[in-house]
Amino acid sequence: MRKRDIALAAVEGLEKLYPEAICSLNYTDAFQLLVATRLSAQCTDARVNLVTPKLFARFPDAQSMANADLGEVEELIKTCGLYKTKARDLIEIGKKITADFGGKVPDTIEELTTLSGVGRKTANLVLGDIYGKPAVVCDTHFIRLSNRLGLVKTKDPLKVENEMRKLLPPERSSDFCHRAVLFGRDICTARKAYCERCPISQYCPKKI
């Protein structure tokens, strides 16, 4: 089969397995998703979801975050790990969005990645979930699945993103990335692939 056909089969297989394609982070708007995703670096989504209610109650938007006291932000996010760096980034994000983008989270990957601590993975997540644009979120699960299916032969996130953009239906790519995370946690795990429970095992070369 062609790579494009395998990719489509994977999209359809995971759609059946996980009908609900939702982000595991809790948020209500673009700014909150941006903040929650920044906090999730080297931290579980479950932990982030415990921290953000108080954080968002205190700093619900870019303007309030821009004027936040660094020590207070640090205290609120302390359990997320790397909290000093993350707190500085959140305040800088608030300042830049307020000053350069009129208080609105930008909707291009080029603009999003000018924000402190925001890389392409975070930018793609915001583009897909908030703005409904084609997006490829290259987290560890997505990269592992793409390699195991033989769709790519690299673990470099940018290379994986560029290759998979060519193979995935644009309008379904963002949701597929969410499903890949669930799939990577449940079945195609880093330690072991549970092929007997995999709905797309017939397309997998099983060489990794």
MDTraj code that builds the backbone (N, CA, C; nanometers):
import mdtraj as md
import numpy as np

residues = "MET ARG LYS ARG ASP ILE ALA LEU ALA ALA VAL GLU GLY LEU GLU LYS LEU TYR PRO GLU ALA ILE CYS SER LEU ASN TYR THR ASP ALA PHE GLN LEU LEU VAL ALA THR ARG LEU SER ALA GLN CYS THR ASP ALA ARG VAL ASN LEU VAL THR PRO LYS LEU PHE ALA ARG PHE PRO ASP ALA GLN SER MET ALA ASN ALA ASP LEU GLY GLU VAL GLU GLU LEU ILE LYS THR CYS GLY LEU TYR LYS THR LYS ALA ARG ASP LEU ILE GLU ILE GLY LYS LYS ILE THR ALA ASP PHE GLY GLY LYS VAL PRO ASP THR ILE GLU GLU LEU THR THR LEU SER GLY VAL GLY ARG LYS THR ALA ASN LEU VAL LEU GLY ASP ILE TYR GLY LYS PRO ALA VAL VAL CYS ASP THR HIS PHE ILE ARG LEU SER ASN ARG LEU GLY LEU VAL LYS THR LYS ASP PRO LEU LYS VAL GLU ASN GLU MET ARG LYS LEU LEU PRO PRO GLU ARG SER SER ASP PHE CYS HIS ARG ALA VAL LEU PHE GLY ARG ASP ILE CYS THR ALA ARG LYS ALA TYR CYS GLU ARG CYS PRO ILE SER GLN TYR CYS PRO LYS LYS ILE".split()
xyz = np.array([
    [0.0827, -0.1205, 0.0000],
    [0.0000, 0.0000, 0.0000],
    [0.0862, 0.1257, 0.0000],
    [0.0343, 0.2301, -0.0582],
    [0.1034, 0.3583, -0.0554],
    [0.0941, 0.4177, 0.0850],
    [0.1898, 0.5016, 0.1177],
    [0.1900, 0.5657, 0.2491],
    [0.0612, 0.6441, 0.2735],
    [0.0141, 0.7118, 0.1699],
    [-0.1086, 0.7902, 0.1847],
    [-0.2271, 0.7007, 0.2201],
    [-0.2317, 0.5813, 0.1610],
    [-0.3403, 0.4875, 0.1906],
    [-0.3304, 0.4355, 0.3340],
    [-0.2084, 0.4086, 0.3780],
    [-0.1880, 0.3625, 0.5159],
    [-0.2289, 0.4712, 0.6139],
    [-0.1902, 0.5946, 0.5853],
    [-0.2263, 0.7060, 0.6720],
    [-0.3775, 0.7211, 0.6822],
    [-0.4473, 0.7090, 0.5699],
    [-0.5927, 0.7201, 0.5702],
    [-0.6566, 0.6058, 0.6478],
    [-0.6005, 0.4863, 0.6320],
    [-0.6517, 0.3710, 0.7073],
    [-0.6333, 0.3922, 0.8574],
    [-0.5219, 0.4517, 0.8955],
    [-0.4966, 0.4807, 1.0366],
    [-0.5957, 0.5841, 1.0881],
    [-0.6205, 0.6866, 1.0101],
    [-0.7172, 0.7898, 1.0481],
    [-0.8542, 0.7266, 1.0717],
    [-0.8980, 0.6434, 0.9793],
    [-1.0304, 0.5820, 0.9889],
    [-1.0373, 0.4807, 1.1027],
    [-0.9277, 0.4065, 1.1228],
    [-0.9255, 0.3085, 1.2305],
    [-0.9344, 0.3729, 1.3677],
    [-0.8616, 0.4808, 1.3865],
    [-0.8641, 0.5476, 1.5162],
    [-0.9928, 0.6272, 1.5371],
    [-1.0550, 0.6706, 1.4287],
    [-1.1847, 0.7374, 1.4412],
    [-1.2887, 0.6418, 1.4987],
    [-1.2838, 0.5165, 1.4555],
    [-1.3774, 0.4164, 1.5075],
    [-1.3451, 0.3806, 1.6524],
    [-1.2153, 0.3749, 1.6829],
    [-1.1729, 0.3367, 1.8178],
    [-1.1992, 0.4478, 1.9194],
    [-1.1781, 0.5715, 1.8770],
    [-1.1960, 0.6870, 1.9652],
    [-1.2857, 0.7913, 1.8962],
    [-1.4169, 0.7723, 1.9023],
    [-1.5075, 0.8659, 1.8340],
    [-1.4912, 1.0099, 1.8820],
    [-1.4626, 1.0264, 2.0105],
    [-1.4442, 1.1600, 2.0656],
    [-1.2966, 1.1979, 2.0565],
    [-1.2671, 1.2961, 1.9748],
    [-1.1283, 1.3420, 1.9604],
    [-1.1147, 1.4755, 2.0328],
    [-1.0803, 1.4688, 2.1608],
    [-1.0734, 1.5921, 2.2383],
    [-0.9390, 1.6035, 2.3084],
    [-0.8994, 1.7254, 2.3314],
    [-0.7761, 1.7532, 2.4048],
    [-0.7974, 1.7171, 2.5511],
    [-0.6986, 1.6584, 2.6138],
    [-0.7125, 1.6172, 2.7536],
    [-0.6875, 1.7313, 2.8516],
    [-0.6476, 1.8471, 2.8001],
    [-0.6310, 1.9652, 2.8854],
    [-0.7636, 2.0402, 2.8945],
    [-0.7928, 2.0936, 3.0120],
    [-0.9160, 2.1689, 3.0316],
    [-0.8926, 2.3172, 3.0020],
    [-0.9799, 2.3750, 2.9204],
    [-0.9672, 2.5159, 2.8859],
    [-1.1005, 2.5654, 2.8301],
    [-1.1157, 2.6980, 2.8244],
    [-1.2384, 2.7545, 2.7696],
    [-1.2126, 2.8472, 2.6518],
    [-1.0880, 2.8882, 2.6307],
    [-1.0581, 2.9771, 2.5188],
    [-0.9131, 2.9595, 2.4747],
    [-0.8742, 3.0347, 2.3740],
    [-0.7410, 3.0198, 2.3150],
    [-0.6300, 3.0481, 2.4151],
    [-0.6461, 3.1525, 2.4952],
    [-0.5426, 3.1882, 2.5920],
    [-0.5242, 3.0778, 2.6949],
    [-0.6330, 3.0235, 2.7429],
    [-0.6232, 2.9170, 2.8421],
    [-0.5589, 2.7911, 2.7852],
    [-0.5907, 2.7582, 2.6605],
    [-0.5266, 2.6417, 2.5985],
    [-0.3768, 2.6659, 2.5828],
    [-0.3408, 2.7849, 2.5429],
    [-0.1997, 2.8197, 2.5263],
    [-0.1253, 2.8055, 2.6580],
    [-0.1818, 2.8585, 2.7645],
    [-0.1198, 2.8509, 2.8969],
    [-0.1114, 2.7064, 2.9441],
    [-0.2205, 2.6327, 2.9317],
    [-0.2225, 2.4941, 2.9789],
    [-0.1201, 2.4089, 2.9040],
    [-0.1073, 2.4326, 2.7751],
    [-0.0114, 2.3559, 2.6963],
    [0.1316, 2.3892, 2.7365],
    [0.1581, 2.5169, 2.7636],
    [0.2925, 2.5540, 2.8107],
    [0.3221, 2.4860, 2.9437],
    [0.2245, 2.4767, 3.0308],
    [0.2443, 2.4124, 3.1607],
    [0.2650, 2.2616, 3.1479],
    [0.2143, 2.2025, 3.0405],
    [0.2173, 2.0567, 3.0264],
    [0.3550, 2.0020, 2.9891],
    [0.4496, 2.0890, 2.9560],
    [0.5845, 2.0416, 2.9222],
    [0.6449, 1.9694, 3.0421],
    [0.6849, 1.8440, 3.0214],
    [0.7421, 1.7604, 3.1263],
    [0.6509, 1.7533, 3.2490],
    [0.5221, 1.7507, 3.2226],
    [0.4226, 1.7414, 3.3296],
    [0.2999, 1.6721, 3.2723],
    [0.2280, 1.5977, 3.3537],
    [0.1100, 1.5280, 3.3042],
    [-0.0069, 1.6245, 3.2849],
    [-0.0918, 1.5918, 3.1900],
    [-0.2110, 1.6734, 3.1679],
    [-0.2999, 1.6734, 3.2922],
    [-0.3045, 1.5607, 3.3616],
    [-0.3869, 1.5520, 3.4823],
    [-0.3395, 1.6522, 3.5876],
    [-0.2092, 1.6647, 3.6041],
    [-0.1548, 1.7607, 3.6995],
    [-0.1865, 1.9031, 3.6565],
    [-0.1703, 1.9320, 3.5281],
    [-0.2009, 2.0657, 3.4777],
    [-0.3464, 2.1009, 3.5054],
    [-0.4362, 2.0055, 3.4855],
    [-0.5787, 2.0311, 3.5065],
    [-0.6125, 2.0572, 3.6526],
    [-0.5272, 2.0130, 3.7434],
    [-0.5464, 2.0429, 3.8856],
    [-0.5002, 2.1843, 3.9189],
    [-0.4038, 2.2318, 3.8425],
    [-0.3424, 2.3619, 3.8706],
    [-0.4175, 2.4784, 3.8056],
    [-0.4661, 2.4578, 3.6836],
    [-0.5181, 2.5708, 3.6064],
    [-0.6460, 2.6369, 3.6596],
    [-0.7356, 2.5678, 3.7295],
    [-0.8552, 2.6394, 3.7772],
    [-0.8223, 2.7627, 3.8617],
    [-0.7325, 2.7493, 3.9573],
    [-0.6950, 2.8643, 4.0405],
    [-0.6164, 2.9671, 3.9599],
    [-0.5311, 2.9183, 3.8698],
    [-0.4520, 3.0095, 3.7872],
    [-0.5423, 3.0935, 3.6979],
    [-0.6384, 3.0290, 3.6321],
    [-0.7276, 3.1003, 3.5414],
    [-0.8259, 3.1898, 3.6164],
    [-0.8620, 3.1523, 3.7379],
    [-0.9495, 3.2372, 3.8176],
    [-0.8789, 3.3684, 3.8524],
    [-0.7495, 3.3582, 3.8728],
    [-0.6702, 3.4767, 3.9087],
    [-0.6254, 3.5547, 3.7856],
    [-0.5876, 3.4832, 3.6797],
    [-0.5377, 3.5471, 3.5580],
    [-0.6093, 3.4869, 3.4371],
    [-0.7283, 3.5351, 3.4065],
    [-0.8110, 3.4719, 3.3024],
    [-0.7757, 3.5089, 3.1597],
    [-0.6948, 3.6134, 3.1411],
    [-0.6661, 3.6571, 3.0045],
    [-0.5244, 3.7124, 2.9941],
    [-0.4858, 3.7492, 2.8730],
    [-0.3498, 3.7962, 2.8485],
    [-0.3173, 3.9226, 2.9275],
    [-0.4123, 4.0154, 2.9345],
    [-0.3888, 4.1418, 3.0049],
    [-0.3588, 4.1189, 3.1522],
    [-0.4386, 4.0369, 3.2170],
    [-0.4167, 4.0107, 3.3591],
    [-0.2862, 3.9350, 3.3819],
    [-0.2535, 3.8432, 3.2912],
    [-0.1277, 3.7699, 3.3049],
    [-0.0081, 3.8624, 3.2828],
    [-0.0227, 3.9566, 3.1922],
    [0.0853, 4.0516, 3.1649],
    [0.1202, 4.1331, 3.2884],
    [0.0200, 4.1587, 3.3721],
    [0.0409, 4.2402, 3.4917],
    [0.0608, 4.1574, 3.6176],
    [0.0762, 4.0272, 3.6003],
    [0.0860, 3.9367, 3.7151],
    [0.2180, 3.9527, 3.7898],
    [0.2122, 3.9224, 3.9188],
    [0.3333, 3.9159, 4.0003],
    [0.4001, 3.7806, 3.9784],
    [0.5281, 3.7835, 3.9474],
    [0.5993, 3.6595, 3.9155],
    [0.5909, 3.5584, 4.0291],
    [0.6112, 3.6038, 4.1509],
    [0.6062, 3.5135, 4.2646],
    [0.4717, 3.4467, 4.2819],
    [0.3645, 3.5209, 4.2548],
    [0.2310, 3.4636, 4.2681],
    [0.2071, 3.3567, 4.1623],
    [0.2493, 3.3834, 4.0396],
    [0.2344, 3.2835, 3.9336],
    [0.3157, 3.1593, 3.9670],
    [0.4375, 3.1789, 4.0142],
    [0.5219, 3.0653, 4.0521],
    [0.4535, 2.9788, 4.1565],
    [0.3948, 3.0427, 4.2546],
    [0.3299, 2.9678, 4.3624],
    [0.2106, 2.8884, 4.3106],
    [0.1357, 2.9474, 4.2189],
    [0.0166, 2.8813, 4.1660],
    [0.0497, 2.7605, 4.0789],
    [0.1655, 2.7633, 4.0117],
    [0.1978, 2.6545, 3.9178],
    [0.3121, 2.5671, 3.9689],
    [0.3476, 2.5819, 4.0942],
    [0.4687, 2.5191, 4.1481],
    [0.4735, 2.3683, 4.1271],
    [0.3592, 2.3032, 4.1360],
    [0.3576, 2.1564, 4.1265],
    [0.3712, 2.1050, 3.9837],
    [0.3753, 2.1950, 3.8862],
    [0.3871, 2.1530, 3.7457],
    [0.5319, 2.1240, 3.7038],
    [0.6282, 2.1568, 3.7879],
    [0.7672, 2.1354, 3.7504],
    [0.8183, 2.2469, 3.6606],
    [0.9470, 2.2735, 3.6702],
    [1.0092, 2.3827, 3.5925],
    [0.9290, 2.5117, 3.6078],
    [0.8741, 2.5315, 3.7260],
    [0.7751, 2.6377, 3.7446],
    [0.8336, 2.7778, 3.7319],
    [0.9595, 2.7947, 3.7640],
    [1.0183, 2.9285, 3.7528],
    [1.0266, 2.9725, 3.6061],
    [1.0750, 2.8825, 3.5209],
    [1.0820, 2.9129, 3.3778],
    [0.9428, 2.9308, 3.3188],
    [0.8513, 2.8433, 3.3556],
    [0.7157, 2.8501, 3.3022],
    [0.6455, 2.9786, 3.3459],
    [0.6655, 3.0189, 3.4707],
    [0.6022, 3.1413, 3.5196],
    [0.6513, 3.2630, 3.4412],
    [0.7817, 3.2692, 3.4178],
    [0.8363, 3.3797, 3.3387],
    [0.7779, 3.3793, 3.1974],
    [0.7693, 3.2600, 3.1392],
    [0.7142, 3.2498, 3.0035],
    [0.5688, 3.2964, 2.9989],
    [0.4890, 3.2560, 3.0977],
    [0.3472, 3.2927, 3.0961],
    [0.3292, 3.4437, 3.1018],
    [0.4069, 3.5092, 3.1846],
    [0.3968, 3.6549, 3.1947],
    [0.4420, 3.7208, 3.0648],
    [0.5503, 3.6690, 3.0064],
    [0.5976, 3.7241, 2.8791],
    [0.4963, 3.7002, 2.7674],
    [0.4318, 3.5844, 2.7697],
    [0.3265, 3.5552, 2.6712],
    [0.2131, 3.6575, 2.6851],
    [0.1719, 3.6820, 2.8090],
    [0.0664, 3.7795, 2.8326],
    [0.1046, 3.9179, 2.7830],
    [0.2280, 3.9568, 2.8079],
    [0.2742, 4.0894, 2.7653],
    [0.2773, 4.1016, 2.6132],
    [0.3288, 3.9991, 2.5456],
    [0.3416, 4.0075, 2.4002],
    [0.2063, 4.0025, 2.3314],
    [0.1167, 3.9168, 2.3800],
    [-0.0171, 3.9099, 2.3205],
    [-0.0883, 4.0435, 2.3387],
    [-0.0714, 4.1034, 2.4547],
    [-0.1356, 4.2323, 2.4820],
    [-0.0761, 4.3431, 2.3958],
    [0.0559, 4.3472, 2.3889],
    [0.1230, 4.4567, 2.3185],
    [0.1209, 4.4425, 2.1673],
    [0.1411, 4.3196, 2.1185],
    [0.1597, 4.2998, 1.9740],
    [0.0369, 4.2476, 1.9004],
    [-0.0544, 4.1832, 1.9737],
    [-0.1684, 4.1196, 1.9059],
    [-0.3038, 4.1657, 1.9598],
    [-0.3048, 4.2804, 2.0251],
    [-0.4309, 4.3375, 2.0710],
    [-0.5050, 4.2530, 2.1720],
    [-0.4318, 4.1719, 2.2471],
    [-0.4940, 4.0884, 2.3487],
    [-0.5514, 3.9583, 2.2969],
    [-0.5396, 3.9332, 2.1673],
    [-0.5960, 3.8115, 2.1062],
    [-0.4841, 3.7152, 2.0682],
    [-0.5008, 3.5892, 2.1015],
    [-0.4025, 3.4875, 2.0651],
    [-0.3958, 3.4787, 1.9131],
    [-0.2770, 3.4925, 1.8551],
    [-0.2652, 3.4913, 1.7082],
    [-0.3043, 3.3566, 1.6480],
    [-0.3309, 3.3592, 1.5173],
    [-0.3819, 3.2389, 1.4517],
    [-0.2920, 3.1896, 1.3387],
    [-0.1639, 3.2213, 1.3470],
    [-0.0676, 3.1641, 1.2521],
    [0.0473, 3.1020, 1.3293],
    [0.1055, 3.0001, 1.2712],
    [0.2151, 2.9319, 1.3400],
    [0.3363, 3.0229, 1.3535],
    [0.3545, 3.1103, 1.2564],
    [0.4680, 3.2022, 1.2602],
    [0.4554, 3.2998, 1.3771],
    [0.3358, 3.3514, 1.3987],
    [0.3149, 3.4455, 1.5090],
    [0.3144, 3.3737, 1.6437],
    [0.2507, 3.2596, 1.6504],
    [0.2445, 3.1858, 1.7767],
    [0.3833, 3.1489, 1.8288],
    [0.4715, 3.1115, 1.7388],
    [0.6051, 3.0688, 1.7818],
    [0.6963, 3.1855, 1.8171],
    [0.6465, 3.3087, 1.8071],
    [0.7226, 3.4225, 1.8600],
    [0.6972, 3.4399, 2.0093],
    [0.5984, 3.3688, 2.0627],
    [0.5663, 3.3784, 2.2046],
    [0.6639, 3.2968, 2.2873],
    [0.6980, 3.3469, 2.4026],
    [0.7989, 3.2845, 2.4885],
    [0.7608, 3.1412, 2.5261],
    [0.8489, 3.0469, 2.4966],
    [0.8268, 2.9076, 2.5335],
    [0.7305, 2.8318, 2.4451],
    [0.6834, 2.8934, 2.3370],
    [0.5858, 2.8289, 2.2486],
    [0.6561, 2.7758, 2.1239],
    [0.6522, 2.6433, 2.1081],
    [0.7099, 2.5800, 1.9902],
    [0.6016, 2.5372, 1.8935],
    [0.6409, 2.4643, 1.7922],
    [0.5454, 2.4256, 1.6877],
    [0.4381, 2.3301, 1.7393],
    [0.4731, 2.2455, 1.8361],
    [0.3731, 2.1527, 1.8894],
    [0.2578, 2.2293, 1.9534],
    [0.2910, 2.3249, 2.0388],
    [0.1892, 2.4069, 2.1033],
    [0.1134, 2.4899, 2.0013],
    [0.1859, 2.5492, 1.9080],
    [0.1227, 2.6322, 1.8056],
    [0.0235, 2.5513, 1.7232],
    [0.0612, 2.4317, 1.6837],
    [-0.0283, 2.3464, 1.6054],
    [-0.1533, 2.3089, 1.6838],
    [-0.1363, 2.2844, 1.8120],
    [-0.2515, 2.2492, 1.8960],
    [-0.3521, 2.3636, 1.8993],
    [-0.3027, 2.4845, 1.9171],
    [-0.3909, 2.6019, 1.9192],
    [-0.4565, 2.6221, 1.7828],
    [-0.3807, 2.6092, 1.6768],
    [-0.4356, 2.6278, 1.5428],
    [-0.5467, 2.5276, 1.5133],
    [-0.5250, 2.4028, 1.5513],
    [-0.6239, 2.2993, 1.5240],
    [-0.7469, 2.3087, 1.6118],
    [-0.7257, 2.3216, 1.7426],
    [-0.8378, 2.3165, 1.8372],
    [-0.9167, 2.4463, 1.8445],
    [-0.8479, 2.5581, 1.8311],
    [-0.9158, 2.6866, 1.8453],
    [-0.9616, 2.7428, 1.7114],
    [-0.8730, 2.7392, 1.6140],
    [-0.9019, 2.8058, 1.4874],
    [-0.9441, 2.7117, 1.3755],
    [-0.9485, 2.5823, 1.4037],
    [-0.9974, 2.4863, 1.3055],
    [-0.9128, 2.4748, 1.1801],
    [-0.7844, 2.5057, 1.1935],
    [-0.6949, 2.4974, 1.0790],
    [-0.6262, 2.3615, 1.0751],
    [-0.5839, 2.3161, 0.9570],
    [-0.5089, 2.1905, 0.9502],
    [-0.3867, 2.1986, 1.0410],
    [-0.3691, 2.0970, 1.1231],
    [-0.2602, 2.1003, 1.2203],
    [-0.2060, 1.9603, 1.2434],
    [-0.0767, 1.9520, 1.2671],
    [-0.0126, 1.8249, 1.2990],
    [0.0681, 1.8444, 1.4274],
    [0.0156, 1.7915, 1.5361],
    [0.0781, 1.8071, 1.6673],
    [0.1717, 1.6895, 1.6912],
    [0.3008, 1.7148, 1.6847],
    [0.3988, 1.6065, 1.6923],
    [0.4479, 1.5845, 1.8356],
    [0.3663, 1.5151, 1.9129],
    [0.4127, 1.4742, 2.0449],
    [0.4762, 1.3361, 2.0331],
    [0.5221, 1.2810, 2.1443],
    [0.5957, 1.1540, 2.1399],
    [0.5094, 1.0391, 2.0871],
    [0.3802, 1.0396, 2.1211],
    [0.2918, 0.9318, 2.0754],
    [0.2732, 0.9369, 1.9238],
    [0.2507, 1.0572, 1.8728],
    [0.2300, 1.0745, 1.7288],
    [0.3556, 1.0353, 1.6510],
    [0.4700, 1.0754, 1.7010],
    [0.5967, 1.0431, 1.6350],
    [0.6201, 0.8916, 1.6361],
    [0.5924, 0.8277, 1.7484],
    [0.6106, 0.6822, 1.7583],
    [0.5182, 0.6084, 1.6615],
    [0.3925, 0.6486, 1.6577],
    [0.2961, 0.5828, 1.5685],
    [0.3361, 0.6010, 1.4224],
    [0.3755, 0.7210, 1.3862],
    [0.4134, 0.7487, 1.2474],
    [0.5316, 0.6634, 1.2039],
    [0.6259, 0.6426, 1.2947],
    [0.7413, 0.5587, 1.2638],
    [0.7037, 0.4112, 1.2570],
    [0.6241, 0.3655, 1.3495],
    [0.5880, 0.2239, 1.3522],
    [0.5055, 0.1832, 1.2310],
    [0.4296, 0.2769, 1.1795],
    [0.3513, 0.2484, 1.0585],
    [0.4353, 0.2599, 0.9322],
    [0.5602, 0.3021, 0.9482],
    [0.6480, 0.3151, 0.8326],
    [0.6203, 0.4383, 0.7484],
    [0.5472, 0.5338, 0.8063],
    [0.5131, 0.6553, 0.7321],
    [0.6280, 0.7548, 0.7317],
    [0.7108, 0.7491, 0.8347],
    [0.8310, 0.8323, 0.8422],
    [0.9444, 0.7459, 0.8968],
    [1.0654, 0.7944, 0.8801],
    [1.1820, 0.7261, 0.9352],
    [1.2696, 0.8274, 1.0069],
    [1.2079, 0.9036, 1.0921],
    [1.2789, 1.0044, 1.1688],
    [1.2014, 1.0351, 1.2955],
    [1.2737, 1.0772, 1.3974],
    [1.2081, 1.1197, 1.5212],
    [1.2180, 1.2703, 1.5394],
    [1.2693, 1.3376, 1.4384],
    [1.2771, 1.4831, 1.4429],
    [1.1363, 1.5407, 1.4255],
    [1.0846, 1.6141, 1.5249],
    [0.9454, 1.6609, 1.5191],
    [0.9106, 1.7419, 1.3941],
    [0.9992, 1.8309, 1.3529],
    [0.9693, 1.9137, 1.2357],
    [0.9624, 1.8296, 1.1090],
    [1.0542, 1.7346, 1.0951],
    [1.0528, 1.6474, 0.9782],
    [0.9281, 1.5595, 0.9767],
    [0.8911, 1.5084, 1.0951],
    [0.7699, 1.4264, 1.1039],
    [0.6482, 1.5098, 1.0656],
    [0.6405, 1.6314, 1.1187],
    [0.5279, 1.7196, 1.0867],
    [0.5176, 1.7441, 0.9367],
    [0.6283, 1.7780, 0.8753],
    [0.6270, 1.8093, 0.7321],
    [0.5880, 1.6885, 0.6477],
    [0.6386, 1.5702, 0.6843],
    [0.6059, 1.4497, 0.6081],
    [0.4598, 1.4102, 0.6265],
    [0.4119, 1.4193, 0.7498],
    [0.2751, 1.3762, 0.7769],
    [0.1719, 1.4745, 0.7213],
    [0.2076, 1.5984, 0.7066],
    [0.1168, 1.6939, 0.6420],
    [0.0866, 1.6519, 0.4975],
    [0.1827, 1.5863, 0.4353],
    [0.1645, 1.5418, 0.2976],
    [0.0727, 1.4195, 0.2888],
    [0.0619, 1.3462, 0.3994],
    [-0.0090, 1.2185, 0.3971],
    [-0.1487, 1.2231, 0.4586],
    [-0.1695, 1.3097, 0.5576],
    [-0.2968, 1.3123, 0.6292],
    [-0.3977, 1.4050, 0.5600],
    [-0.5254, 1.3664, 0.5597],
    [-0.6289, 1.4585, 0.5103],
    [-0.6268, 1.5838, 0.5980],
    [-0.6075, 1.7016, 0.5429],
    [-0.5915, 1.8233, 0.6232],
    [-0.7046, 1.8466, 0.7231],
    [-0.8269, 1.8214, 0.6801],
    [-0.9419, 1.8490, 0.7658],
    [-0.9571, 1.7486, 0.8798],
    [-0.8788, 1.6406, 0.8759],
    [-0.8884, 1.5383, 0.9808],
    [-0.7588, 1.5244, 1.0598],
    [-0.6588, 1.6011, 1.0231],
    [-0.5265, 1.5827, 1.0830],
    [-0.5223, 1.6194, 1.2312],
    [-0.5865, 1.7290, 1.2676],
    [-0.5821, 1.7727, 1.4070],
    [-0.6469, 1.6702, 1.4994],
    [-0.7651, 1.6221, 1.4636],
    [-0.8335, 1.5216, 1.5448],
    [-0.7541, 1.3913, 1.5495],
    [-0.6905, 1.3567, 1.4383],
    [-0.6092, 1.2348, 1.4360],
    [-0.4960, 1.2442, 1.5383],
    [-0.4391, 1.3603, 1.5546],
    [-0.3307, 1.3774, 1.6519],
    [-0.3804, 1.3517, 1.7939],
    [-0.5017, 1.3989, 1.8266],
    [-0.5589, 1.3713, 1.9584],
    [-0.5798, 1.2217, 1.9768],
    [-0.6300, 1.1584, 1.8730],
    [-0.6538, 1.0135, 1.8821],
    [-0.5226, 0.9365, 1.8936],
    [-0.4184, 0.9857, 1.8296],
    [-0.2876, 0.9202, 1.8375],
    [-0.2344, 0.9206, 1.9797],
    [-0.2632, 1.0263, 2.0540],
    [-0.2213, 1.0330, 2.1940],
    [-0.2917, 0.9238, 2.2750],
    [-0.4229, 0.9122, 2.2577],
    [-0.4987, 0.8090, 2.3286],
    [-0.4500, 0.6698, 2.2899],
    [-0.4283, 0.6505, 2.1611],
    [-0.3816, 0.5232, 2.1080],
    [-0.2423, 0.4895, 2.1629],
    [-0.1567, 0.5900, 2.1714],
    [-0.0219, 0.5691, 2.2213],
    [-0.0176, 0.5367, 2.3691],
    [-0.1161, 0.5837, 2.4418],
    [-0.1240, 0.5532, 2.5849],
    [-0.1862, 0.4163, 2.6106],
    [-0.2838, 0.3796, 2.5262],
    [-0.3613, 0.2576, 2.5503],
    [-0.3032, 0.1325, 2.4842],
    [-0.2617, 0.1439, 2.3586],
    [-0.2313, 0.0263, 2.2779],
    [-0.0896, 0.0270, 2.2218],
    [-0.0539, 0.1307, 2.1503],
    [0.0783, 0.1364, 2.0866],
    [0.1744, 0.2125, 2.1782],
    [0.2004, 0.1541, 2.2955],
    [0.2774, 0.2237, 2.3977],
    [0.4272, 0.2201, 2.3677],
    [0.5010, 0.3008, 2.4375],
    [0.6454, 0.3060, 2.4159],
    [0.7122, 0.1749, 2.4563],
    [0.6640, 0.1139, 2.5624],
    [0.7254, -0.0098, 2.6122],
    [0.6833, -0.1326, 2.5325],
    [0.5585, -0.1317, 2.4874],
    [0.5086, -0.2488, 2.4157],
    [0.3914, -0.2104, 2.3270],
    [0.3862, -0.2711, 2.2097],
    [0.2719, -0.2528, 2.1206],
    [0.1778, -0.3710, 2.1367],
    [0.0553, -0.3451, 2.1791],
    [-0.0436, -0.4511, 2.1995],
    [-0.1165, -0.4763, 2.0668],
    [-0.0465, -0.5441, 1.9783],
    [-0.0943, -0.5612, 1.8407],
    [-0.2260, -0.6384, 1.8332],
    [-0.2495, -0.7259, 1.9297],
    [-0.3721, -0.8049, 1.9275],
    [-0.4957, -0.7181, 1.9497],
    [-0.4774, -0.5992, 2.0042],
    [-0.5900, -0.5082, 2.0279],
    [-0.5906, -0.3901, 1.9310],
    [-0.5011, -0.3949, 1.8344],
    [-0.4832, -0.2802, 1.7450],
    [-0.5735, -0.2911, 1.6216],
    [-0.6542, -0.1877, 1.5939],
    [-0.7439, -0.1926, 1.4779],
    [-0.6734, -0.1648, 1.3453],
    [-0.5465, -0.1280, 1.3510],
    [-0.4747, -0.0972, 1.2266],
    [-0.3475, -0.1813, 1.2142],
    [-0.3426, -0.2938, 1.2853],
    [-0.2207, -0.3748, 1.2859],
    [-0.1879, -0.4317, 1.1479],
    [-0.2886, -0.4502, 1.0642],
    [-0.2625, -0.5073, 0.9319],
    [-0.1832, -0.4128, 0.8427],
    [-0.1768, -0.2864, 0.8806],
    [-0.1010, -0.1894, 0.8014],
    [0.0381, -0.1611, 0.8589],
    [0.0679, -0.2270, 0.9702],
    [0.1917, -0.1994, 1.0414],
    [0.3010, -0.2991, 1.0019],
    [0.4187, -0.2522, 0.9622],
    [0.5258, -0.3449, 0.9242],
    [0.5846, -0.4211, 1.0409],
    [0.5537, -0.3782, 1.1632],
    [0.5973, -0.4477, 1.2852],
    [0.7496, -0.4693, 1.2871],
    [0.8200, -0.3719, 1.2415],
    [0.9667, -0.3822, 1.2386],
    [1.0335, -0.2962, 1.3454],
    [0.9508, -0.2205, 1.4188],
    [1.0072, -0.1323, 1.5209],
    [0.9674, -0.1814, 1.6590],
])
top = md.Topology()
chain = top.add_chain()
for i, resn in enumerate(residues, 1):
    res = top.add_residue(resn, chain, resSeq=i)
    for name in ("N", "CA", "C"):
        top.add_atom(name, md.element.get_by_symbol(name[0]), res)
traj = md.Trajectory(xyz[None], top)
